[in-house]
């Protein structure tokens, strides 16, 4: 994309470097600095501040998860980052968009200019639907309730006003939750014991780290594909995101180049010899930073046996055994996903932010 100027704002595309010490890495690093400054300012914490070397592997996954990054400059200085993410398979109609603007330049049209440019980029890519996940940190005041009936966001916050003015509609609310670590061993042991008893002898837990064992690759790909359509998506109508063994291996190779460590717990349905679910935690290199809870899924046909609790408790025990010292685990769930929220509550998770999921039809 060639540079575009809108109302004194210059918008250009960022080249994704192979390495952070590459000659073309400057804009990428500056864009990540914007991301981190915005997240620290808006949240009041450094929980979501990520070093560039931690985020670079995700940006290099272009074959199966194409994405583009834009930056906006005022007076030559990068003050805003825009992200457009795409998918393959049935999801080729959708673009996931995100805008971050430094606090000191808000109210000057930078965010709007970036949002409009991202929408045009999505149209140029043939996408007909845009989805935006926008965190709302402010509490109190008039609220806008999601059509699902679960969750709400501020009705007059900056992000709500901008999205409504651009023609987006709120479809869903997600809850960000934090679990303080360590979980009391007595509680974790009791939850694990109860869940194991409920699951019974037909289910067996397997644990691993950075690389999926060869015998489970096909099953993990099936679970990841199902995750894209089984998770509640309300009126967002998110389509299937297909995973293959080729994609899984490529993903694991890219992540192995980064500083983070994955911890996986999967549950086997012993009679069939197939995996019925899995969960993943991703730990940063620094022990004083929170761990991310990534995907958790139990296949519909195996639900009702407390396998979600079994997986999460087993993986938390694995994390504490192999990487003690992290202060917390962070996770996001749709507000209407009451079963998983109940599992999280039993483990000790408490809400820290609510995030609106917004949709706009671009055609």
Secondary structure, DSSP 8 states (H G I E B T S, - for coil): ---EEETTEEEEE----SSTTSTT-HHHHHHHHHHHHHHHHHHSSSTT---HHHHHHHHT-TTTS-EEEEEEEETTEEEEEEEEE---GGGTTEEEEEEEE-GGGTTSSHHHHHHHHHHHHHHHTT--EEEEEEEE---SSSEEE-TTSS-EEESSSHHHHHHHHTT-EEEEEEEEEEEESS--HHHHHHHHHHHHHHH-TTEEEEEE-SS--GGGHHHHHHHHHHHHHHS--GGG--------HHHHHHHHHHHHTSS-EEEEEEEEETTTTEEEEEEEEEE-SSTTS-EEEEEEEE-GGG-SSSHHHHHHHHHHHHHHHHSTT--EEEEEEETT-HHHHHHHHHHT-EEEEEEEEEEEE--
